[in-house]
Amino acid sequence: MKQAQLRILALLAALAVQLLYGLNYTFAKDVMAGGFLNPSAFVIIRVGGAALLFWIFSFIGPKEKIDKKDYIKFFFAGLFGVAINMLLFIKGLQYTSPIHASVIVTITPILVLIMSAIYLKEKITALKIVGILLAFIGAIVLTVYGKSSLEGDNVTLGNSLILINVTAYSIYIILIKKLTYKYHPFTFIKWLFLFGLLLVIPFGYSELIATDFTQFTPYAYFAVAFVVIGATFGTYILNPLALQHLKASTVSIFIYMQPVIAGVFAIIMGSDSVTVVKLIAAALIFSGVYLVTKKPKLQA
């Protein structure tokens, strides 16, 4: 296959990832808002279902032996990248709206930059500092002044949990930097989700066994299946495919599409609405992320 065709397929894979993530907010929110699943029980189903799929399909990748010293790294990657990340994301989404959550998630590149500067000694320019400040102002505006149209939502609490979730995921990105070079994606992901599953079970086991699955509607079953198969298994498969033929910086730009997809779908489904505050906050955050991800011009 020609290089141009491979690039197009990689771009489509990157687009599909953001499409799956964008739809995920509404489906997950609807399952919890409808009272079908407790957030912690939902996480066990999501992580457990994805872990099962990754182990079943792991034969696609090469057979690799894990160095004993790397198991502790997989444990902490599972802690931050799966357990804390997904538990706080789903709990935060229970209290906030799909648009709020998807906009805050775009701060990820900024947090990764800050942590890279601290732990990997990467340099932060003045332009990037301005971008960081703009994005955090946007996050504060969204958290303090943002409203949700759904009864029972607590936007301040929900947005705060989403922000902590994003921070945990950013720590995970730093932790796995060397592991992703050392192991095939299937090897890495199946162990990541196995450790993640063991870590989330204590938090939602009692809620899971108390769940009455006979009360699920066809839509609820579809939404849960979409979260497990599409927004978890599918995205973790498609991302490496995109990264094989695209630069990481190119793939990361697609994250801007996530709030747009999430917002449009949530409005169509009646799960959210657009307000002036959300638009202002989103503009501040997008401007900040743009400045942080903007490559500096080469000096003559």
TIBA-421180 format. One line per 4 residues: their letters; for each residue x, y, z negated of N, C-alpha, C. Coordinates in steps of 0.001 Angstrom, whole numbers. Example, Ala and Ser with C-alpha at 12.3 -4.5 7.8 and 13.67 -1.06 7.14 Angstrom:
<recs>
AS) 13190/-5690/-7800/12300/-4500/-7800/13200/-3300/-7800 ~ 12850/-2250/-7080/13670/-1060/-7140/12900/30/-7870 $
</recs>
This chain:
<recs>
MKQA) 844/-1201/0/0/0/0/880/1251/0 ~ 513/2259/813/1308/3465/930/1285/4277/-360 ~ 2352/5081/-539/2493/5889/-1750/1332/6865/-1914 ~ 877/7438/-810/-233/8400/-861/-1509/7722/-1343 $
QLRI) -1745/6486/-887/-2931/5743/-1317/-2850/5383/-2798 ~ -1646/5011/-3241/-1445/4683/-4654/-1693/5906/-5536 ~ -1266/7069/-5037/-1479/8307/-5794/-2976/8627/-5911 ~ -3701/8421/-4811/-5152/8666/-4835/-5834/7738/-5836 $
LALL) -5441/6458/-5830/-6013/5488/-6777/-5671/5876/-8215 ~ -4453/6386/-8427/-4037/6813/-9766/-4856/8021/-10223 ~ -5109/8946/-9294/-5926/10119/-9618/-7366/9710/-9954 ~ -7874/8737/-9213/-9220/8231/-9485/-9272/7535/-10848 $
AALA) -8192/6828/-11203/-8122/6168/-12508/-8114/7199/-13629 ~ -7331/8278/-13445/-7272/9348/-14450/-8628/10034/-14585 ~ -9304/10237/-13460/-10640/10839/-13483/-11634/9914/-14188 ~ -11536/8608/-13918/-12445/7637/-14531/-12280/7606/-16042 $
VQLL) -11051/7757/-16513/-10789/7774/-17963/-11553/8918/-18627 ~ -11458/10100/-18057/-12135/11259/-18647/-13649/11147/-18503 ~ -14119/10529/-17415/-15553/10311/-17239/-16078/9376/-18336 ~ -15354/8293/-18588/-15757/7329/-19621/-15736/7971/-21008 $
YGLN) -14679/8739/-21286/-14590/9429/-22577/-15700/10472/-22714 ~ -15965/11199/-21611/-16977/12248/-21656/-18369/11702/-21948 ~ -18721/10565/-21341/-20026/9946/-21584/-20090/9306/-22971 ~ -18933/8903/-23476/-18857/8211/-24763/-19446/9019/-25917 $
YTFA) -19254/10345/-25897/-19730/11189/-27001/-21234/11060/-27200 ~ -21969/11148/-26109/-23438/11093/-26209/-23922/9697/-26582 ~ -23370/8662/-25938/-23801/7297/-26250/-23550/6959/-27717 ~ -22340/7298/-28215/-22012/7002/-29612/-22884/7813/-30562 $
KDVM) -23098/9086/-30229/-23930/9959/-31061/-25369/9430/-31127 ~ -25906/8999/-30000/-27284/8521/-29956/-27484/7253/-30790 ~ -26492/6365/-30775/-26588/5127/-31559/-26676/5440/-33048 ~ -25865/6424/-33492/-25873/6773/-34920/-27086/7626/-35274 $
AGGF) -27425/8585/-34408/-28572/9455/-34680/-29868/8654/-34697 ~ -29910/7565/-33935/-31099/6723/-33907/-31175/5763/-35074 ~ -30144/5760/-35927/-30139/4905/-37104/-29858/3438/-36818 ~ -29327/3143/-35639/-29058/1745/-35285/-27807/1210/-35987 $
LNPS) -26762/2043/-36097/-25503/1596/-36681/-24922/2636/-37621 ~ -24378/2180/-38750/-23585/3016/-39631/-22248/3297/-38941 ~ -21661/4492/-39086/-20403/4810/-38396/-19287/3792/-38621 ~ -19084/3346/-39865/-18002/2405/-40156/-18249/1054/-39504 $
AFVI) -19512/606/-39498/-19857/-656/-38834/-19645/-528/-37324 ~ -19970/640/-36786/-19791/913/-35360/-18314/783/-34988 ~ -17431/1287/-35844/-15985/1228/-35570/-15504/-221/-35535 ~ -15993/-1051/-36467/-15594/-2463/-36468/-15998/-3139/-35164 $
IRVG) -17234/-2872/-34704/-17693/-3461/-33439/-16849/-2948/-32279 ~ -16550/-1654/-32289/-15754/-1068/-31199/-14348/-1648/-31164 ~ -13669/-1644/-32306/-12289/-2125/-32368/-12236/-3638/-32181 ~ -13156/-4362/-32855/-13171/-5818/-32744/-13480/-6291/-31339 $
GAAL) -14469/-5654/-30699/-14824/-6026/-29334/-13687/-5764/-28363 ~ -13041/-4608/-28503/-11927/-4262/-27619/-10734/-5181/-27868 ~ -10449/-5478/-29145/-9333/-6371/-29482/-9532/-7743/-28846 ~ -10763/-8253/-28930/-11075/-9550/-28332/-10825/-9528/-26833 $
LFWI) -11273/-8471/-26160/-11074/-8357/-24716/-9596/-8255/-24352 ~ -8834/-7482/-25129/-7405/-7327/-24842/-6648/-8642/-25013 ~ -6996/-9417/-26024/-6330/-10702/-26235/-6744/-11713/-25168 ~ -8015/-11669/-24745/-8478/-12582/-23698/-7754/-12308/-22377 $
FSFI) -7602/-11028/-22039/-6999/-10659/-20753/-5487/-10420/-20828 ~ -4888/-10712/-21979/-3449/-10453/-22145/-2593/-11339/-21243 ~ -3186/-12426/-20704/-2422/-13311/-19810/-1998/-12580/-18536 ~ -2668/-11465/-18234/-2323/-10693/-17031/-906/-10141/-17145 $
GPKE) -530/-9764/-18355/808/-9218/-18589/1814/-10319/-18871 ~ 3097/-9959/-18979/4137/-10951/-19260/4102/-11414/-20718 ~ 4634/-12606/-20964/4742/-13105/-22334/5986/-12484/-22968 ~ 5772/-11691/-24014/6878/-10989/-24666/6923/-11318/-26156 $
KIDK) 8116/-11479/-26661/8300/-11729/-28082/8484/-10393/-28799 ~ 7764/-10214/-29895/7854/-8969/-30651/8996/-9052/-31655 ~ 9871/-8062/-31644/10930/-7998/-32659/10305/-7828/-34035 ~ 10807/-8558/-35002/10234/-8518/-36352/10180/-7099/-36912 $
KDYI) 11203/-6292/-36631/11253/-4923/-37153/10169/-4034/-36544 ~ 9606/-4472/-35389/8588/-3654/-34716/7184/-3885/-35266 ~ 6985/-4959/-36024/5648/-5207/-36579/5206/-4082/-37509 ~ 6152/-3531/-38269/5809/-2422/-39165/5428/-1193/-38339 $
KFFF) 6041/-1032/-37171/5704/82/-36288/4303/-103/-35708 ~ 3983/-1346/-35356/2636/-1634/-34860/1595/-1385/-35950 ~ 1969/-1702/-37197/1060/-1478/-38321/721/6/-38447 ~ 1737/865/-38441/1491/2303/-38589/823/2888/-37341 $
AGLF) 1143/2331/-36169/455/2767/-34949/-1027/2405/-35033 ~ -1323/1212/-35546/-2710/796/-35736/-3410/1627/-36789 ~ -2664/2040/-37818/-3226/2861/-38898/-3665/4220/-38376 ~ -2753/4903/-37676/-3050/6263/-37207/-3821/6269/-35879 $
GVAI) -3462/5372/-34956/-4044/5395/-33621/-5384/4702/-33500 ~ -5687/3786/-34431/-6955/3064/-34369/-7798/3322/-35611 ~ -7286/2935/-36790/-8096/3003/-38015/-8506/4430/-38367 ~ -7544/5287/-38701/-7863/6668/-39087/-8495/7409/-37918 $
NMLL) -7913/7252/-36736/-8399/7935/-35536/-9873/7628/-35273 ~ -10218/6344/-35178/-11588/5988/-34790/-12592/6134/-35922 ~ -12168/5863/-37161/-13086/6025/-38293/-13508/7480/-38451 ~ -12537/8395/-38359/-12851/9809/-38523/-13550/10386/-37299 $
FIKG) -13222/9874/-36115/-13899/10348/-34904/-15389/10022/-34964 ~ -15704/8763/-35249/-17108/8349/-35242/-17877/8983/-36400 ~ -17212/9163/-37550/-17854/9820/-38694/-18060/11298/-38397 ~ -17062/11926/-37783/-17193/13334/-37417/-18277/13547/-36397 $
LQYT) -18384/12644/-35426/-19402/12752/-34386/-20805/12590/-34969 ~ -20895/11879/-36092/-22192/11727/-36763/-22726/13079/-37227 ~ -21823/13989/-37573/-22229/15276/-38156/-22137/16462/-37194 ~ -21444/16293/-36085/-21305/17409/-35154/-21874/17019/-33796 $
SPIH) -21794/17926/-32836/-22391/17682/-31523/-21349/17183/-30526 ~ -21785/16526/-29434/-20847/16051/-28416/-19960/17154/-27837 ~ -20529/18351/-27603/-19732/19447/-27048/-18654/19887/-28033 ~ -19019/20064/-29304/-18039/20448/-30322/-16881/19454/-30353 $
ASVI) -17217/18178/-30456/-16197/17135/-30593/-15279/17095/-29379 ~ -15851/17151/-28179/-15044/17041/-26962/-14131/18239/-26773 ~ -14561/19426/-27202/-13717/20622/-27088/-12542/20532/-28060 ~ -12803/20108/-29297/-11733/20007/-30293/-10690/18970/-29883 $
VTIT) -11124/17892/-29231/-10201/16844/-28801/-9140/17376/-27840 ~ -9464/18452/-27086/-8492/18999/-26130/-7296/19647/-26819 ~ -7332/19784/-28144/-6203/20354/-28880/-5057/19340/-28997 ~ -5314/18094/-28661/-4310/17032/-28800/-2933/17405/-28251 $
PILV) -2811/17939/-27007/-1473/18276/-26499/-738/19281/-27381 ~ -1487/20196/-28015/-869/21198/-28878/-308/20558/-30136 ~ -1082/19673/-30755/-607/18992/-31962/582/18100/-31646 ~ 557/17448/-30494/1694/16616/-30084/2938/17482/-29919 $
LIMS) 2767/18679/-29346/3891/19596/-29170/4491/19997/-30514 ~ 3633/20361/-31478/4101/20771/-32806/4863/19636/-33479 ~ 4297/18434/-33418/4951/17290/-34062/6237/16887/-33346 ~ 6262/17071/-32025/7484/16787/-31267/8599/17743/-31683 $
AIYL) 8210/18990/-31958/9193/19980/-32406/9741/19623/-33787 ~ 8868/19101/-34649/9271/18771/-36018/10089/17486/-36067 ~ 9578/16435/-35418/10194/15113/-35549/11177/14767/-34432 ~ 10926/15297/-33223/11799/14990/-32090/12689/16168/-31711 $
KEKI) 12597/17264/-32488/13448/18452/-32305/13309/19085/-30924 ~ 12090/19019/-30366/11854/19663/-29081/11586/21158/-29289 ~ 12053/21975/-28364/11975/23424/-28513/10579/23958/-28193 ~ 10113/24924/-28993/8831/25603/-28741/9109/27041/-28314 $
TALK) 8615/27435/-27139/8832/28788/-26633/7797/29750/-27222 ~ 8050/31056/-27025/7126/32081/-27524/5754/31945/-26869 ~ 5738/31588/-25582/4481/31417/-24853/3655/30283/-25465 ~ 4342/29222/-25837/3654/28074/-26429/3116/28424/-27821 $
IVGI) 3831/29257/-28555/3354/29691/-29875/2058/30485/-29742 ~ 1997/31363/-28716/766/32121/-28443/-374/31155/-28122 ~ -66/30144/-27319/-1070/29149/-26960/-1584/28394/-28171 ~ -681/28029/-29074/-1060/27322/-30305/-2007/28179/-31141 $
LLAF) -1683/29462/-31288/-2516/30376/-32078/-3906/30538/-31459 ~ -3969/30696/-30128/-5255/30845/-29443/-6144/29617/-29654 ~ -5535/28452/-29506/-6304/27210/-29633/-6839/27016/-31041 ~ -6018/27314/-32035/-6472/27123/-33404/-7540/28153/-33794 $
IGAI) -7423/29375/-33252/-8480/30375/-33476/-9790/29870/-32880 ~ -9697/29291/-31668/-10883/28730/-31024/-11495/27612/-31852 ~ -10646/26738/-32421/-11138/25631/-33250/-11827/26147/-34508 ~ -11257/27210/-35099/-11851/27800/-36309/-13211/28429/-35986 $
VLTV) -13263/29169/-34869/-14531/29797/-34439/-15601/28739/-34226 ~ -15226/27649/-33552/-16173/26570/-33262/-16660/25899/-34546 ~ -15755/25739/-35508/-16096/25053/-36762/-16939/25925/-37687 ~ -16569/27201/-37787/-17248/28088/-38746/-18572/28629/-38200 $
YGKS) -18586/29002/-36914/-19761/29663/-36356/-20592/28794/-35414 ~ -20090/27639/-35058/-20816/26769/-34148/-22056/26173/-34796 ~ -23073/25972/-34016/-24323/25387/-34501/-24638/24120/-33708 ~ -25415/23228/-34324/-25893/22034/-33639/-27411/22067/-33597 $
SLEG) -27964/21605/-32489/-29424/21613/-32331/-30084/20408/-32995 ~ -29275/19450/-33475/-29831/18244/-34080/-29979/18397/-35583 ~ -31141/18021/-36093/-31404/18106/-37522/-30514/17112/-38279 ~ -29967/17566/-39407/-29128/16695/-40222/-27653/16827/-39919 $
DNVT) -27285/17542/-38851/-25874/17738/-38539/-25228/18705/-39520 ~ -23946/18496/-39799/-23143/19378/-40636/-21904/19699/-39816 ~ -21987/20757/-39015/-20950/21074/-38037/-19590/21299/-38685 ~ -19542/22015/-39797/-18261/22294/-40450/-17573/21002/-40865 $
LGNS) -18316/20103/-41497/-17757/18815/-41908/-17387/17977/-40692 ~ -18285/17891/-39725/-18044/17076/-38540/-16833/17541/-37749 ~ -16736/18853/-37509/-15593/19394/-36764/-14282/19188/-37515 ~ -14331/19324/-38844/-13122/19118/-39659/-12640/17672/-39544 $
LILI) -13578/16731/-39575/-13208/15311/-39438/-12648/15020/-38049 ~ -13234/15634/-37022/-12723/15459/-35657/-11306/16024/-35547 ~ -11062/17168/-36202/-9729/17778/-36168/-8697/16883/-36852 ~ -9067/16264/-37973/-8164/15327/-38655/-7949/14092/-37781 $
NVTA) -9032/13655/-37116/-8934/12525/-36181/-7929/12813/-35065 ~ -7993/14018/-34512/-7067/14421/-33446/-5640/14475/-33976 ~ -5476/14939/-35211/-4146/14992/-35829/-3576/13590/-35987 ~ -4406/12646/-36439/-3968/11255/-36600/-3556/10673/-35250 $
YSIY) -4337/10970/-34212/-4015/10454/-32875/-2701/11056/-32362 ~ -2458/12311/-32691/-1214/12968/-32273/-5/12337/-32967 ~ -168/12001/-34246/897/11291/-34975/1160/9946/-34307 ~ 92/9281/-33916/187/7985/-33230/991/8115/-31933 $
IILI) 742/9183/-31176/1461/9405/-29915/2964/9497/-30165 ~ 3348/10192/-31223/4771/10325/-31573/5341/8975/-31999 ~ 4568/8225/-32798/5044/6943/-33321/5296/5912/-32220 ~ 4468/5922/-31169/4544/4860/-30161/5471/5194/-28994 $
KKLT) 6090/6358/-29029/6875/6795/-27877/7890/5732/-27434 ~ 8625/5169/-28381/9640/4167/-28044/9031/2796/-27760 ~ 7933/2467/-28450/7302/1161/-28253/6744/1000/-26845 ~ 6238/2082/-26261/5650/2000/-24922/6705/1734/-23849 $
YKYH) 7949/2118/-24121/9036/1825/-23189/9524/388/-23351 ~ 9364/-145/-24544/9921/-1456/-24884/9021/-2617/-24487 ~ 7683/-2409/-24558/6749/-3498/-24310/5760/-3164/-23192 ~ 5289/-4216/-22530/4258/-4077/-21505/2974/-3540/-22158 $
PFTF) 2188/-2707/-21438/966/-2138/-22034/43/-3166/-22667 ~ -162/-4334/-22027/-1050/-5345/-22593/-503/-5898/-23908 ~ 817/-6110/-23962/1439/-6599/-25196/1259/-5579/-26305 ~ 1525/-4333/-25981/1428/-3257/-26967/-6/-3084/-27468 $
IKWL) -954/-3013/-26544/-2338/-2703/-26910/-2991/-3834/-27699 ~ -2725/-5093/-27340/-3384/-6194/-28056/-2931/-6252/-29512 ~ -1645/-5979/-29771/-1164/-5962/-31160/-1645/-4717/-31886 ~ -1703/-3602/-31174/-2205/-2364/-31758/-3631/-2548/-32280 $
FLFG) -4497/-3141/-31448/-5894/-3312/-31831/-6085/-4418/-32867 ~ -5200/-5413/-32880/-5302/-6459/-33906/-5029/-5859/-35288 ~ -3962/-5079/-35393/-3660/-4414/-36664/-4754/-3415/-37015 ~ -5250/-2702/-36004/-6322/-1735/-36237/-7573/-2392/-36767 $
LLLV) -7923/-3565/-36213/-9111/-4292/-36664/-8984/-4711/-38125 ~ -7814/-5239/-38492/-7588/-5660/-39880/-7716/-4477/-40845 ~ -7354/-3286/-40368/-7392/-2098/-41222/-8802/-1513/-41364 ~ -9640/-1658/-40331/-10976/-1046/-40400/-12024/-1959/-41040 $
IPFG) -11779/-3258/-41048/-12768/-4200/-41600/-13191/-3853/-43033 ~ -12263/-3541/-43953/-12684/-3238/-45329/-13619/-2033/-45437 ~ -13554/-1109/-44473/-14347/121/-44556/-15785/-57/-44049 ~ -16035/-1069/-43254/-17375/-1185/-42699/-17981/-2569/-42730 $
YSEL) -17315/-3516/-43397/-17814/-4900/-43392/-19198/-5005/-44014 ~ -19389/-4385/-45177/-20691/-4485/-45867/-21789/-3832/-45038 ~ -21473/-2713/-44365/-22462/-2053/-43512/-22767/-2890/-42269 ~ -21749/-3579/-41761/-21935/-4388/-40556/-22859/-5567/-40824 $
IATD) -22640/-6290/-41932/-23479/-7459/-42213/-24900/-7057/-42612 ~ -25056/-5774/-43017/-26397/-5287/-43387/-27160/-4745/-42182 ~ -26497/-4663/-41020/-27127/-4124/-39813/-28184/-5084/-39273 ~ -29343/-4553/-38969/-30438/-5351/-38403/-30419/-5186/-36883 $
FTQF) -29767/-6120/-36207/-29616/-6020/-34755/-30931/-6284/-34024 ~ -31918/-6845/-34716/-33221/-7083/-34079/-33966/-5780/-33816 ~ -33530/-4700/-34504/-34174/-3396/-34323/-33559/-2599/-33168 ~ -32509/-3141/-32571/-31851/-2438/-31471/-32758/-2404/-30242 $
TPYA) -32797/-1245/-29597/-33501/-1115/-28317/-32526/-1487/-27193 ~ -33020/-1746/-25980/-32118/-2023/-24855/-31101/-894/-24658 ~ -31554/354/-24861/-30626/1492/-24722/-29522/1423/-25762 ~ -29861/1060/-27001/-28864/970/-28073/-27825/-96/-27746 $
YFAV) -28268/-1241/-27247/-27323/-2308/-26868/-26413/-1834/-25735 ~ -27018/-1142/-24752/-26217/-644/-23634/-25187/380/-24110 ~ -25609/1287/-24994/-24716/2328/-25493/-23530/1728/-26245 ~ -23791/737/-27094/-22710/80/-27843/-21765/-643/-26881 $
AFVV) -22334/-1349/-25897/-21513/-2054/-24902/-20655/-1074/-24112 ~ -21235/87/-23784/-20473/1102/-23041/-19284/1589/-23860 ~ -19499/1854/-25150/-18423/2336/-26018/-17304/1307/-26109 ~ -17658/25/-26250/-16652/-1038/-26397/-15935/-1317/-25077 $
IGAT) -16721/-1581/-24026/-16138/-2016/-22750/-15607/-844/-21931 ~ -16403/221/-21834/-16006/1351/-21001/-15055/2314/-21678 ~ -15500/2895/-22807/-14742/3977/-23441/-13568/3489/-24279 ~ -13436/2180/-24475/-12285/1673/-25240/-11432/753/-24370 $
FGTY) -11955/-421/-24016/-11197/-1360/-23184/-10851/-742/-21828 ~ -11837/-148/-21177/-11622/416/-19849/-10604/1544/-19817 ~ -10710/2462/-20774/-9796/3612/-20780/-8358/3197/-21075 ~ -8192/2211/-21960/-6840/1752/-22296/-6205/966/-21153 $
ILNP) -7036/442/-20236/-6526/-238/-19041/-6195/769/-17943 ~ -7083/1731/-17747/-6935/2685/-16649/-5819/3705/-16882 ~ -5613/4116/-18125/-4573/5111/-18414/-3188/4676/-17962 ~ -2732/3450/-18308/-1420/3010/-17826/-1343/2943/-16303 $
LALQ) -2461/2566/-15645/-2479/2520/-14183/-2263/3911/-13596 ~ -2875/4918/-14215/-2700/6298/-13758/-1265/6765/-13978 ~ -699/6405/-15140/648/6860/-15495/1741/6206/-14644 ~ 1424/5075/-13998/2407/4409/-13149/2769/5245/-11925 $
HLKA) 1830/6047/-11449/2052/6791/-10197/1862/8299/-10352 ~ 1605/8762/-11585/1461/10191/-11842/2323/10594/-13035 ~ 2706/11853/-13064/3446/12358/-14213/2515/12453/-15416 ~ 3091/12284/-16598/2287/12369/-17825/1608/13735/-17926 $
STVS) 2316/14788/-17487/1750/16142/-17540/540/16268/-16616 ~ 583/15581/-15471/-549/15602/-14537/-1759/14900/-15138 ~ -1525/13742/-15750/-2606/12990/-16378/-3231/13784/-17520 ~ -2379/14470/-18301/-2869/15211/-19463/-3789/16364/-19064 $
IFIY) -3592/16927/-17866/-4423/18037/-17400/-5890/17599/-17262 ~ -6103/16319/-16970/-7465/15813/-16792/-8295/15920/-18068 ~ -7630/16114/-19222/-8363/16216/-20490/-9290/17429/-20492 ~ -8983/18442/-19639/-9840/19620/-19533/-11236/19255/-19021 $
MQPV) -11321/18158/-18282/-12601/17760/-17703/-13523/17128/-18741 ~ -12920/16631/-19833/-13697/15881/-20824/-14845/16690/-21432 ~ -14598/17939/-21909/-15715/18716/-22465/-16785/19044/-21434 ~ -16377/19250/-20179/-17346/19566/-19123/-18266/18366/-18892 $
IAGV) -17660/17186/-18741/-18440/15962/-18531/-19325/15683/-19746 ~ -18708/15784/-20951/-19453/15523/-22186/-20604/16507/-22355 ~ -20336/17784/-22059/-21359/18821/-22218/-22525/18649/-21263 ~ -22220/18441/-19984/-23279/18288/-18975/-24136/17063/-19289 $
FAII) -23479/15939/-19615/-24229/14711/-19899/-25062/14848/-21169 ~ -24489/15487/-22214/-25226/15670/-23473/-26451/16548/-23273 ~ -26320/17588/-22441/-27455/18480/-22164/-28535/17735/-21382 ~ -28110/16935/-20380/-29070/16142/-19591/-29838/15177/-20490 $
MGSD) -29117/14570/-21455/-29720/13578/-22347/-30446/14215/-23532 ~ -30355/15552/-23652/-31020/16252/-24744/-30318/16122/-26081 ~ -29018/15774/-26056/-28261/15584/-27297/-27506/16842/-27720 ~ -27471/17866/-26884/-26720/19084/-27215/-27214/20236/-26366 $
SVTV) -26730/21445/-26690/-27087/22646/-25934/-25893/23593/-25906 ~ -25892/24503/-24939/-24800/25466/-24786/-25155/26763/-25497 ~ -24182/27331/-26256/-24362/28627/-26914/-23178/29526/-26579 ~ -23328/30824/-26845/-22248/31779/-26575/-21016/31440/-27408 $
VKLI) -21224/31060/-28680/-20103/30716/-29563/-19299/29546/-28996 ~ -19996/28527/-28499/-19311/27360/-27937/-18488/27749/-26715 ~ -19039/28641/-25878/-18326/29068/-24673/-17083/29882/-25024 ~ -17202/30798/-26010/-16056/31613/-26429/-14969/30738/-27036 $
AAAL) -15377/29821/-27929/-14415/28931/-28573/-13719/28039/-27547 ~ -14501/27520/-26598/-13933/26656/-25558/-12927/27431/-24712 ~ -13242/28695/-24392/-12334/29529/-23592/-11018/29752/-24330 ~ -11090/30019/-25644/-9874/30217/-26448/-9027/28945/-26484 $
IFSG) -9688/27811/-26706/-8956/26542/-26789/-8339/26169/-25442 ~ -9110/26300/-24360/-8587/25964/-23034/-7407/26871/-22665 ~ -7507/28155/-23013/-6411/29095/-22726/-5164/28693/-23501 ~ -5376/28313/-24759/-4248/27890/-25594/-3570/26641/-25074 $
VYLV) -4377/25649/-24696/-3821/24403/-24172/-3108/24653/-22846 ~ -3655/25556/-22023/-3011/25887/-20747/-1621/26482/-20980 ~ -1515/27405/-21930/-224/28035/-22208/776/27033/-22773 ~ 288/26107/-23589/1180/25108/-24182/1685/24115/-23137 $
TKKP) 814/23736/-22196/1201/22746/-21196/1839/23367/-19951 ~ 1864/24699/-19888/2443/25399/-18721/3954/25235/-18729 ~ 4500/24813/-17598/5954/24652/-17497/6623/26016/-17339 ~ 7735/26250/-18063/8435/27528/-17928/9103/27655/-16562 $
KLQA) 9127/28885/-16040/9763/29122/-14744/11276/28982/-14880 ~ 11889/28378/-13856/13331/28216/-13892/14016/29551/-13621 ~ 15025/29836/-14423/15744/31103/-14263/16760/30985/-13128 ~ 16933/32067/-12400/17873/32058/-11280/19300/32104/-11785 $
</recs>
